[in-house]
């Protein structure tokens, strides 16, 4: 299938010093999107809106009480890091563990120093949330040599494709389906393509997309690659790729960069981000400003479905999100680590996705799984033999 043509473009808005420079389609779509691609995208979207969770685990080891564990979150400002880490903390307390939540401050230097501090403190394990192995490889080796277990929650191991084919270093990681796939496969096979499918379905294969990419984070780069790969199958789509960094995200620069891209590509009708934190920290405001300027049909799609996302969907800023059950992620990670402590093999967590738009919103203030996973906390406590 002919892929959407991508030509290098550097924005003409250099006077704004916003560096909205990336790759984009400069000469329009290569043709009309095939009916098969549109049908597949619509079927994928319907399935994701219905929810793809599976049955919860039914048995496992009793609580391995008395452990000391740390939860290292990439940043307490980013919901995708801190919400699962807090879920892990709550589950750890239920398991009878002494637990500490560590703020990585979105800084690899802090990740590394805290991992080494965990080794010095002789804890039993560290669980990683949004902290990928590739940026802490040497420190994980130090931690392992000290006898501390490393568990990957929503984090990539050192064998992911951005780590030059290295060997895995986590003692274990969370599993996402019956085939016990990794977080890497979950994000690149399910999450990223599902966001792109929604844009294809919503526009009948005629989307002009500003694809915001955060390539200095391995996980988010993977989501961006998956989004771009799926959009490349849409011959009637045009894609403009605009990169941003963690410094842009947390340094107050992202709104300006998104606004510059919207000015540079005045016909774009979809803005897509790899994680909803980008929407709350600037992209949402830029899109609202563009709508106020006349682009009322501009769509904004993201990934996570945290409380702020649901609020933004309700008030019309955000159009769509792939909902990921982040608190459940923390509980499932604690269950996986408990199995590791007990010397048992990992199991399918049952975790899927549950997309949302204005007509499909969770009943509560946050997405945390759908009907198949209802009551997961009590289910884990029953397995662990705790109140």
Steps between C-alpha positions, in 0.01 A plus 500: 500500500629844410597687814411863561786707365708661770730786406727694732365839596640765728247755617500856380428625849862525609437851623296345777804284593268208566680240290180342369720314257433146392394293206173551320307415190549803277299412193180337623377143512612240246144388426180389667507271801389146422166381632677217684716743699198712593296193599788368711541838669130525580489144636808567714345820632171332591682219680719744694200712603330182628812406698742210458567385856499127568441282804699577813752254648326245721783363713856559607732508799401645835646837595876483546484739793787692657667623180642849450430641155536830316280632220705722268269726294645695209331814633228582749383766250417238235187297569625209287785459747362597838151343480628143451776562752241608758291194414809289566551676835144425609527137390836463676346615826225239456771237448668599827803664337687808609482726193646832385387711202795672330463799265735469201437867410507411127880492528708191410768619741246476781382158380855371520581657836181363654563150368845505654350635821263201499798267469673678788183472709490125430132498407347180366377645172446813290202528265540736205217716364583702190871439554641296213798270540697669220562815708590316824678193367821536703307576817276195454814290477618653828161432660500142376850438635375618839225239492216747441231385259388737222141474379373677189151644540428729207865505395709356217770244569848528348412268212260754345578612146644835611766331713698356209386145560633477853416224742206535742599611850170510688445206731142499372242733342127543476323279243214625286317212332459125475829479311668689788615781274721778629429868555687567174258283303199638684587861413610438141239239402190625683530854633676690221311351202166538678544878524580518129206274416265743673627790284463291184150388597387846611606661170416209267865471408553869421677626812764770489690431819749698705678212670672634813792270584709477816796301374731557799289248694525142371142404586349811348723469195360150461143633519587765241650240269187285533273798431706600194515142374126458510436842343739405219244238393247780448569619145244778534669639812768767534737488797714783640745380766606753764742397775520628855713411800459445873641849547223639278242297691601595852663835418189683380600500132254250356203732448711730284637212297151358438365845410783546250419166337132591476592825323742321270240237399172695478307213337580242765183362659648256754767554766637179652729461802674193646378564857233717658754687712588688179138618478480623858843664480442709189358332191142524625529875551648545152218299341234698690660822380492377139132409537424846632672632189257316275618136481197369687522145362859443612533161675743414782589138581720354771586207720441420869148604596596638842274730701623813323435336162141420592444858615646630174280266295193612696576867439583446134875569497602138442309292245623148572733294716608140518423421861762300685421378853791666677406433863436137409842497335653567842297227669582253224869587535484432873334164431770419245775592746334291772506202261869569432575506874318165532694347211191463282458578131321813373140485380279705271386809690181519292583860415378646172390845390175695511479796266284803571340798331216732598245220452707228667627613839572299816243513776750646747757775484775279358528202267618194689384201298161387378244238600728199453741646758246639746604435859865424418626634836282265704593219261871554566445518875312170487788338309750645748298390801479848653212719618 
